[in-house]
Amino acid sequence: MAYGKEWKEVREDGTVATRSNTWSPPGSHPVGYGVKVITKDGKLIRIEGDEDNPITNGRVNAMNLAMREYTYSPQRIIYPMKRDPKDRGKDKWERISWDEALDICCDKINEMKEKYGAESIVVFGGTGREACIYYYALAFSAIGTPNCCYTQSGWSCYGPRCSVTDYILGAGYPEMDYAGYFPDRFDDPDYVMPQYIVLWGKYPLPSNGDGLFGHAVVDMMKRGSKVISIDPRITWVGAIDGNINIQLRPQTDTALALGLINLLFENDTYDHEFVENWCYGWKQLKERAKEYPVDKVSEITWVPEEQIRKLADILGTSKPITWAWGLAFDQNKNGVQLGQAFLSLCAMTGSIDTPGGITIGPPAALLGKWRMEQRSYLPDDLWAKRIGAEEWPGLSTGMATTQPDATLDTLETGEPYKLHMAWFNSSNFLAPTCSAQPKRWHDGLVKLDFVVIQDLYMTPTAMACGDIFLPMSTWAEHDGICITHYGRNTVFMGPMNKALQVGECKSDIEVCLAVGNRLNPEWWPWKTAEEFLDAQLEELGMTFEDLREAGFYQPGYTYKKYEKGMLRFDGEPGFNTVTGMVEMKSTLYRAWGEDPLPYYEEPNYSQISRPQDAEKYPLIMTTGARTYTSFHSEHRQVPSLRHINPWPVIEINPEDAPKYNVTEGDWVEVYNMFGEARLKAHITPTIHAGVVHCTHGWWYPEQDGEEPNLFGVWKSNINSLIPHFNVGKLGFGAPYKGVMCNIKRVKSLDQD
């Protein structure tokens, strides 16, 4: 689909406007804001919104508006650097060439393979970035190691939802239907505006999770859709008149979902045609759900009985309903069961693959064939050595990575073998971005023989561990493809068009090509990013230049693909699962030793499960709600964004604040049996009494970067309070959004 505009335009004032679509770096999900990159004499002047983009319509987020500050910050690293391993933790970096950097890296890779085996190398990837497309291949076919790791305990970000979808639906990631597939959007004749939008554990306006343009919710509200927000916090959309806010106790979502399933069966308001013809195990689910009557669910979740009944009535009598599920599903030991129950609710309300319901991608992701092929480079015996693969097949089958908690154990113990080298691909995980118990990770990583860092700024992780630093380009400095849901549900796709060059920075795919050309040219035959992108787009019958000239690609959408044989590889009607149906009762879970039906499990670190600690830790801490000014630990050094959010924040209910002698703006230490962190108090009724919410991703680029301070990374590191290896039976889920704690007022960030 072309919107009929030149992708590069020289204006009368001498500036050049390059049309593009944003992804990362700097950190961002593939929401694909349509923008114009305004340059003059090769220098970035500003970012403008592209009003012709059919999704974002000229709207741009704060992080992209601040791109000039980010791009030209004096703190940015724009040349390769090296440091003697004996100087780790010290600012003793020296500039080198790319050739020298790559020579050192490739020599070390070959040395590690020869001495210790390819499995002694691990590639660490970040979350949500463009690198998500490439760091698997960097590990498997460029470097040649089976150990590719996302370090969040329980792989608690997006991966669980993708895996659950694969196991229960046999399809690509389900997304709320916001008509993104269609050029004429909401006016397309096949589209139906939903009566209700269920936002469950998701607030997409600041997060824009994984390609969902969050303000599509606002667009739909303007056309009459109402929002049901299920969240421990009252969000802006939940508070709007006419919308519904379901404020529940953190980590009790699965009990609520099972209670709603029970009421839909009890009231006989479920979609009989879909459930009885296309769902496996629904009778057994009906019996399981009877164990969750309304009074029991209300007691568990803190949601009033009448509110649960009203919600069930809406879900059973309103069509269509669209659904969006968020990070709260993943950051929950009980999250796999929650995902199964959630998809069952989508099925029972007739929402799957229907207009105004939820869209699902085909089982083979766009760009997925190439990514799958990269795994086949590794022989079976080496592939089997992935850390945690045998012990956690539920995770390793769906994600093809190591189990992250097991990876930390391997770093600490040297079992089942010792790790000697790490390659960090856009991941600052010592900052409170993902890894639980980050000091333990730090202590394990600094013992490695050799560490490579790919990033744009000196981070706590890079300062503590790195030996080689490879500088990365921003999205405005390289060619690439922005693809929603990493190809698992390609609502749309847009080109990233290089508009400028800063220093000697390279993109993720350029680094992959450089390493692959040297170490494995048979699998990396392309010399440029454009050659590589041409090869990937061939299946769509286009080149990268075609996509660049078109400006935007929307594949269109066929509803009810399960009736037409469009979801199964054999072309038969149904879903690409073992049974050919939506598996409300999972055949795979049973094979892996897990209950095939969803169930509620009380969090391990709550006042109910640990009454002996209830007095010492009377509050429940939830973490990680997104802001408009940062992506995890990034953007802290951008002045305009830091001005808006200058400090980490702990939200406290007005009923709780006086009990701890805390007032607005006080420094507060939050602590539990695992660790502590300091944040500034915000007293607000939008958080439930008995619950506190803490922002994540905080470090202080303005502070001393050398050891032991490391830019103040330990001071407000909320992940210090999250336990290691408190995961579900399939290896997924960790209590980032629900663990007991206490608080006390302190004088400052550094004083008691």
N, C-alpha and C positions, 0 to 999 in steps of 0.2 A: 504494500500500500504506500503510495507516494503522496505527500501533501504539496507537491508541485513547487518547491522552493529550492534555490541553489544552496548547496551546503556550505559554501564559502562566499562571502560577499564583502567587497571593498566599498566602504562608505565614503561620502563626500569629505568628511573630516580626516580622512587618512587612516581610520581604524579599520580593522578586519573583523567581521563577525563570522565565527565558525559555528555552524549548528552542530549540536552534539547531544548525547544522552549520558547522564552521570551514573557512575557506579563508585569505584574506589581504586586506589586510595585517594584521599583520606577515607577512613572507614565509613561505609554506608551499605545498606542493603541494596539489591538491584531494583530500586524503585523506578529508576530511569527518568528522572526529571528531564524534560525537554528544555535545553538551554541554548543560549548564544554566548560563546566565549569571545569577549571583545579584547582584541590585542592591538598594539601599535608598536611598530619596529620590533616585533617578536616578543614584546613584554605584555603580560596580562594586565589589563586595565580594570575589568569588572566582569561579572556574570549577570546576564539578563535572562529572564524567562522567555521561552519560545511559545508564543500564543498559538502557534499552529500545531503544537503537540496535542493529539486527541485525548490523552489521559490527563496530563498535568495542566494544560491550557494556560501556560505562562506563569504558573505558580512555582516558586523555588523556595527551598528551605534555608534556614539561617546558616547552616554549615557551608552550603555552596555559595551563598552570598559573601561569606568570609574567605573565599578561596584566595584572594590576592594576599591577605595577611598570612594565610597558611603557606602559600607558595614561596613567598619571599622572606619568611621569618629568618633572622640571623641564626636561629637554633637549628634550622634544617640541615641535614647532611646531604650534600650533592655530589660527593666524590667517594669512590671506594676507599676504605681504610683498613689498616691492620694494627694489631697490638700483640705484643709478646704474651703468651698465656700466663707467665709469672706476674704480669701486671693487670690481670683481671680485677675489676673493681676500681681501677685507677684511670684517670683521664689521660692516658698516654698513647693515644691513637696517632697514627701517621698516615698521610695520604699516599695512595698507590694507584697504579693504573688498573683498568679492568682486566687486561691480559695477565698481570701479575696476580690479581685477586683470583681469577679463574684457574690459573696454573696451581696456585696454592691449594685451592678447594679441591680440584680434581685429583691432584697428587695425594691429598689426604684421604679422599674417598677410596682411591685404589689401595692405599696403604692399609686402611682399616679393613677393607675386604680381604686383603691377602693375609693379614695378621689374625683377624678375629672373626671374619665372615661378614657378609653384607648385612646380616641382622643386627650387627653391633651399631648400626647407624639408625637414627630416628629423625623423621621430619615432623616438625610441629607446625600446625596451621592455625590461623585465626578464625574468627567467626564472621560470616556474612559478607566477606569481601570478595572481590573479583578473583582473588587467589583461590577461593573455594573450587573454582573450575580447574585450577592448574596444580595445586600442591600435591594431589594424589599422584598425578603423572610425574611430577618432579621426583617423588619418592620411588615409584614403582619402576618406571622405564628410563628415567634420566640418571638417577643415582643408583637404582637397583636394589633398594631395601624394601622389605615387606612392612616395615614399621612406619606407618603414617598415623599421627596422633593429634586429635583435638583434645586439649588437656582438661576440659571441664569435667569435674567429677560426675560420673554417670552419663557422660556425653550429653549433658542436659541442655541442649539448644538445637531445636529443629530436627536433629537426627532421630530422636524418639518418635516424633509425629510422622516423619517420612517412613520409618520402619513399620510402625503400627499400621499406617495406610497400606503399605505394601503387603503386610501379612493379612489384614482384614478385608481390604478392597482389591488388592492386586493392581493398584493404579498409582498414577503420579499424585503429587500433593494436592489435597482438596483446598480450594480457595473460595471465599465468598464471591458470588457472581455480581460484579459491578460493571458488567457489559464491556470490559476491557478488550475483549476479543473483536469487537465490531467497530468499523470506522465511524458509524453514526451513533455509537454508544447506546444510550438509554432509549433512543428512538428506533432502534432496529426492530423490525416486525417480529422477530423470533424471541425478543426479550420481554420479560414481565417484571415489573418493579415489585420487589418483595414487600410484604406488609410489615415484617419485622426483620431486623438485623440482630442476631445474637453475637455479641462480642464476649467470648468466654476466656477470661484470663488474658485479655489482649486489649490494648489501647492504641490503635494503629495510627492516630494522628501524629504523635511524636516518633513512634517506632518505625512506621512504614515497613513492617516486617517482611523481608525476603521477596520484595517486589510488589507488595500490596500498597498502592498509593492511598495513604490513610484518609486523605481529604475526600476520597470517593464516598466515604460514609456521610460527610456533610452534603455532598451533591445529592445523595440518595434521600437524606432527610428533607432536603428542600423539595423533593418530589413526592414526599408523603410517607416514606418509610419511618418506622419507629425503631428505637434501639432498646435492646435488653442487654444491660451490662452486668456481667457476673464477675465480681472482683472484691477483694477485701477493702479496696479503696473506692471512694466515690469519685469517678472521673467526670470530666466536663460533659461528655456525651450522656453519661448516666444521670447527670443532674438536670438536664434540660427538661422543661415541662412537657409531659406527655410520654417521655421515655421511662424505662423501668430500671431501677438499680437493685440488684440482688447482692447484698453485702454479706459475705460469708466468712467463716473462720478459715484462715490460711490452711491449705493442704487437705481440706475436707470436700473438695469438688467431686470426687468419685461417689461419695455418699449422696450428694445432691443429684448427680446424674442417674444413679440407680433408683433414687426415689421418684424422679420424673418418669423414668421408664416404667416403674411400677404403676404410677397413676395413669399413664397412657394406656397400658393394658387393662387396668382396673376400670377405667372410664370407657373403654372400647373406642378410643378416639385415634388409634394409630392407623396408618395407611395399610389396609388389609391387602390390597392388590400387590404392592411392592414387597411387603414383608413376607407374605405367604408364597410368593412366586420367586423371589430373588434373594431371600435371606436364609442362611443355614443356622440352625440351632436356636431359632426364636422361641420355641416352646420351652427349651431349657433356660433361656434367658428370662422368660416370664416367671418361671419358678424361682430363679435366683433373686429377681427383683422383689419378690414378695417378702424377702428378708429385710426390706428397707421401707417400712411404712412411714407415713408422714411424720408422726410424732417422734420416731427414732431419728429420722433424718434432721428434723428441726433441732433436736437436742445436740446432735453431732456438729451441725453446721452453723448454729446460731441464727438461721433464717427462720422467721416466723412461719408457722404451719399454713396460715391463710395465704401468705405470699407464695409458698411452694405450690399450693393448689391452684392459685391464679395463674402462675407461670405454666403449669401443666395444661391448664385449660386453653391458654393462648396457643401453646405448641400443638395441641391436638385439633384445634378448630380453625387455625389461620393458615392460609396458603397464598403465595409461597413464603417460605422462611429461608433466609440465607444465614450462614454461620461462619464465624471466624474464630479459630482457636489459637491460643497464644503460648508464650513461654511458660506460663504456669503449669501447663501439661507436662513439660519436660523436666522442670525443676521441682520434682515431686517423686519420691520413691514409689508412690502409688500411681504414677503418671501413665504407665502402659495400660493399666486397667481403666483409667480415666479416658484415654484415647479410644479404647475399644467401646466404652459406654457412650462416648460422644458420637462416634460414627454410627452406633446403633440408634441413637436419637435422631441423627440426620436421616437414617433409613426409615425409621418409624414415622417421621413427619413428611415423607415423600420429597426430601430435599436433594437427594443425590442425583447429579447430572440432569437436573431439570431447570427450565428457565426461572431465573430469580432464586435458585437454590444454591447449591455449591457446584463449582466446576471441578472436574478431575482431569489430570493429564493422562496420556497413554502410558502404558508400562515402560516403553522405551523413551527415555528423555532425549530432547534435542541436545546435541553434542554428547549424549550419553554413550553412543556406540564407541566413539574414540576413547572416552574415559574407561569404559569396560575393557577395551582392547589393551590398554596399558597394563592392566593387572596380569594379562596372559603372558607378558614378558617374563614374569618370575616363574621358575619351575615350581611344581607342586610341593616339593619338600621344603623349599624356602618359604613359599606362601603359608605353609602350615606353621611356621615359626612366629607368626604375628603374636605379639604379646597379648595374652588373654583370649585368643581366638577359640581354643578348645574349651576353656572353662566358661566362656560367655558367648555361645553360638547365636543367641538372640540378637546381640549387638553386632557381632562380627559378620553375620550373614547379611544384615541390612546395610551396614555402613562400611565394610571392608577396611576398617581401621583397627588399631589396638584398642583395648579397653583402658581408658585413661587412668583409673585408679590402680589397675594392675601395672601400668607403666611406671607410676611413682614407686610402687613396691619394688619393681625391677631396678630402678635407679638406686634405691636404698640398699637392696639386698644382693644385687648381682645375680638373681635367680629369675628365670631359668638360664640366663646368660647375662654377661655384663655388657652394658652400653658404653660406647667409647666416643661417639660423635653425635652431634645434633645440628640440625639445620632449621632455623626459625624463619618461617614464611609469614611475615606480617602478623606476628603474635607477640604481644607484650603481656604475657600471662602472669608474670610476677605481680604486676599491678592487679588490683581486685577486679579483674575482668572475667576470669573464668575459673582458675584453678583453686580448689578448696585446699586449705592448709598451705598457703604459698611459701611459707618459710621452709617447709619440708622440701618443696620443689627446688627452692633456691639452693639448699644444702646439697641436694643430689646433683643438680646441674653443674655446679662449680667444680665438681670432681671429674667431669668429662675431659677427654684428651683434646678435643677440638670442637669449636662451636662457630657456626656461620649465622649471621643476622641479616635478614632482608627487611628494611624499614625505611622510614623517611626522617625520623628524628631519633636522637639518642634517648633511649628509654631506660627505666630501671633494669629491665631484662637484658638489654644490650650491654649496659655498663657492667652488670654483675658477671655476665657469662661469655660475652662475645670475644672472638679472636679476629674474625673478618667481618666487616660491615659493608654490605652491598646496598647502595642508595636506590630507592624506588621512585618512579615517576608518579605523578598524580594522574587522575583520569583525563585531565585536560592536556597532558603531555604524551599521550600514546594512543595508538589505534587499538580498538577492541570492540567487543560486543557486550551490551547490557541485556541480560536475559532473565526474565522473572523466574523465581524459584529454581534457579540454576539449571533450567531445562526440564524440571519435573512437572511444571505446569506453565507452559509458555503462553501467557496471556498476551504478551507483546514482546518485541525485540527491537533494539535500536542500536545504531552505530555510535561508538565513541571515536571522535575524530581528533587527531592530534592537532593542537593549535599553537603550541609553543614548546620550547626545550629549555630546561633548567639544568645547568651543570652537565653531569654525565649520568643522569638518572635513567634507569631502564624499567620497563614494565615486567610484570610477573611472567608473561609468556616469553618475553625476550630473554629473561634469565633462564627459563626452562630450555629455550632453544640453544643458548650459549653452552649450557652444561650438557644437554643432550647431544649436540653436534660433536662435542669432544669425547664423551664417554660411550655413546650408543647411537651413532649416526644412522644405523639401519632403521631405528624407530623414530628418529628425529631428522627426517630428510629435508625439512623446510629451512630456509635461510633467513626469512623475514617473517614478521608477524602477519603481514598481509598474505603471504603464501599460505601460512598455517590457517588463517581465517577463511581463505578461499576453499581450502580442502574441507573444512568443517561445514561450510554453507552449501557444499555441492549437493547434499541430499535434498535441499530446498530448491535446487535448480538456479542458484544465484551465486554471485561472487561478492566479496566484501565491497567492491566498488559499486555493485548494483545496490547493495544495502545502503551504502553511503549516499548514493544519489536518490534513492527512495526516501531516505530519512527516517523511516519507521516501518515496521512489519507487524501486521496483525493477521494471524493465521485463520481467523474465523472459528466458529465452534459448532459442533454437531451435538445436540442434546440427546439423551437416552441412548448413548452409544452401546450400552449393554444389550439393548434389544437388536442391534444391527451387526453384532459380531465385530465391533471395532475396538474392544478392550482386550481380547484374548489373542495370543499369537497364532492359535489354530483357526481363527476366523469364526468360531462358533459364538452364539449369543451367550451372554453372561459376563462374569468377572474373572480376571486372571488370577484366581486363587485355586487351591487344591480342589475345592468342591465346586468351583465355578460360580459361587454365590458370595454375597456379603457374609462374612463369617462372624456372626454374633457369638458363636462358639468356635474358638480357633483350633484348627487341627495342628498348626505348627506349635502353638504354646504347649499343648499336651505332649508333643514329641520332645520338647525341651524341658519337660519337668515342671511346667507352670500350669496353674489352673486355667482351663480353656475358656472359662467365663469370667467376666469382670467381678471384682469384689472390692470392698473398702477396707483399708488398713490404716489404723491410727498412726500418725507420724511418730517415729522413734523418739524424738526429742520434743515432746509436748508435756504439759502438766498432767495430762491424763495417763500417758504411757510411762511417765517417770514421776509419780507423786512424791517420791522422796526428795526430788529437786524442785518441787513446785514453789515452795516458799523462797528458796534462794534465787530462782529464775522465774518470776511470776508473769513475764510478758512473752508474747510471741513476736519474733522478728521476721518480717518479709523484706525482700531486697529486689533491686534491679529495675524498678520502673524507669522508663526512658525519659529523657529530656530533649528539648529542641536544640540544644547547644553542643551536644557531644555524642560521639559514637563510642560507647564503652570508655576506654581510657584515653581516647584521642581528643584533640582540640583543647586540652587544658592550657596550652601555651599560646592560644590565639586571643589577643587582648579583648576584642569586642565580645567574643563568646564567653570568656572568663568573667567579664564585667556583668553579664546577665546572671550567670551562676558561679559566683566566686568561691563557694565552699561546698563541701559535702553536707548533706542535710539528713537529719532524722526527724520524721514526722511523728508527732505524739498527740494523742487525743486530749482535749481540754480537761476531761475527767481525771486523766492520769498525771498530767504535768504537775499539779500541786503536791501530789503524793511524793514526788521526787525533788521538790523545791526547784523546778525547772521553769524558766520563763522564755519568751520568744528571743531567739538569738543567742542563748547560752550555749557554751560548749558542753557537750555531753559525751561521756564514755559509755558505750554499749559493750557488754561483756557476757560471756558464758563460760562453760567448762573447756572450751576450745581456744578462746582468744579474746581480743578486745580491739576496739577501733573508736576513733573520736570524730564526731560530726557536730554540726550546729543545729540547734533545736528549732523546729517549725511547729508551732501549736496549731492544730487544725482539726475540725470535726469531720473531715473527709476520711480519716482513718478510724477504724473501729476501736472502741475502748478495749484495753487489754492487748492491743497490737501496736507495734511500731514499724515504720517503714524506713529503710536506710538506702541511700543512693550508693551506687557502685562505681568502680573504675577510677577511683581518686588516687592521684599522686601529685607532686608539687614540682613542676619543671623549674621553678624559680629557686629551689633549694639546692644545697650541695648534692652533686650527683654521685660522688665517690662513695665507696663502702666506708662505714656501714649504713650511711643515711640513704643512699640510692634515691635521691630526689624525694625523700620522705615517704617512700613507698609503704612502709609498715605502719604509718601513723593513723591512716583512715581506711585501712585495708579490711573491708567488711567480710571478705572471704576467709579471714582468719577465724571467724566464728562458725564456719561451715565444716562439719566432720568429713573425714576421708573415708571412702568406701562404705557409705551409708546408702546403698543403691538397691534397686529392685532385683527380682530373680533373673531377669534377662540381661542385667548389667547396666540398664538405663536408670536415670532419675536420681536426684539428690536433693536434699531439703534446703535449697537456696531461698525458697519462698516460705519457709515455715520451720523455725527452730527456736527453742526457748532461750530467753536472755533476761538481763537486768540492765538498768541504766543508773548513772550517777552524774551529777553536775561536776564539772572541773573548771579550772580557771581559763585554760586556753588549750590550743592544739598541743603544746609542749609542757604545760604546767598542771599539776594536780590542784 
